[in-house]
Amino acid sequence: MTQDDIILMADAQSKGKHMKEKTKELADSVGAVYPTLFLGRHDGVLFTETELETFVNLIAASEREECAKLVDHILKEGGGTYGDAIRARSQA
């Protein structure tokens, strides 16, 4: 996942798509704001430029750590390839 992919993901989430719990946790940690609209509906996420940059870096670091865990698992347990394991993450 590239930094551009992460920015696109953040943009998609800011347009009201479902936000995974880990992503929401990271957004909260940088100070994201969830405006409440008519009848309590949340229709987006607001970031300042600095918050968005920090959020993107946190998402990238989180993804790198998950990929590192996959590599560790393959080295420890054997079987499969690193590429297959990383590609499988996008299917989850």
C-alpha positions in Angstrom: 0.0 0.0 0.0 1.5 3.3 -1.1 1.1 6.6 0.7 -1.2 7.7 -2.2 -3.4 4.6 -1.5 -3.6 5.6 2.1 -4.6 9.1 1.3 -7.3 7.8 -1.0 -8.5 5.4 1.7 -8.7 8.3 4.2 -10.6 10.4 1.6 -13.0 7.5 1.0 -13.6 7.2 4.7 -14.2 10.9 5.0 -17.1 10.5 2.6 -19.0 8.3 5.0 -17.8 4.8 4.2 -17.5 2.3 7.1 -14.3 2.8 9.1 -12.6 -0.3 10.5 -11.9 -0.2 14.3 -8.1 0.1 14.0 -8.4 2.9 11.4 -10.8 4.7 13.6 -8.5 4.3 16.6 -5.6 5.8 14.6 -7.8 8.6 13.3 -8.9 9.4 16.9 -5.2 9.4 18.1 -4.4 12.3 15.7 -7.5 14.3 16.6 -9.9 13.6 13.8 -13.3 15.2 14.1 -16.6 13.4 13.3 -19.2 16.1 12.6 -22.7 15.2 13.6 -25.3 16.0 10.9 -29.1 15.9 10.8 -30.6 13.2 13.1 -27.2 12.4 14.6 -25.8 10.9 11.3 -22.0 11.0 10.9 -21.1 11.7 7.3 -17.4 12.1 7.3 -14.1 12.6 9.1 -12.3 15.9 9.3 -8.5 16.2 9.5 -6.3 19.2 9.4 -3.4 18.9 7.0 -1.0 18.0 9.8 -3.4 15.5 11.3 -3.9 13.8 7.9 -0.2 13.5 7.4 0.3 12.0 10.8 -2.7 9.7 10.2 -1.2 8.5 6.8 2.2 7.8 8.5 0.5 5.9 11.3 -1.5 3.8 8.8 1.7 3.1 6.8 3.6 2.1 9.9 0.7 -0.2 11.0 0.7 -1.9 7.6 4.5 -2.3 7.6 4.2 -4.0 11.1 1.5 -6.3 9.9 3.6 -7.3 6.9 6.6 -7.9 9.1 4.4 -10.2 11.3 3.5 -12.2 8.2 7.2 -12.5 7.3 8.0 -13.6 10.9 5.2 -16.2 10.8 6.4 -17.6 7.4 10.0 -17.8 8.7 8.9 -19.5 11.9 6.2 -21.8 10.5 7.3 -22.3 6.9 5.1 -22.6 3.9 3.9 -20.0 1.4 5.8 -17.0 0.2 6.1 -13.5 1.5 4.4 -12.0 -1.6 1.5 -14.4 -1.3 1.0 -13.6 2.4 1.1 -9.8 1.8 -1.3 -10.0 -1.2 -3.7 -12.1 1.0 -3.9 -9.1 3.4 -5.7 -7.1 0.7 -8.4 -9.9 0.6 -9.1 -9.7 4.4 
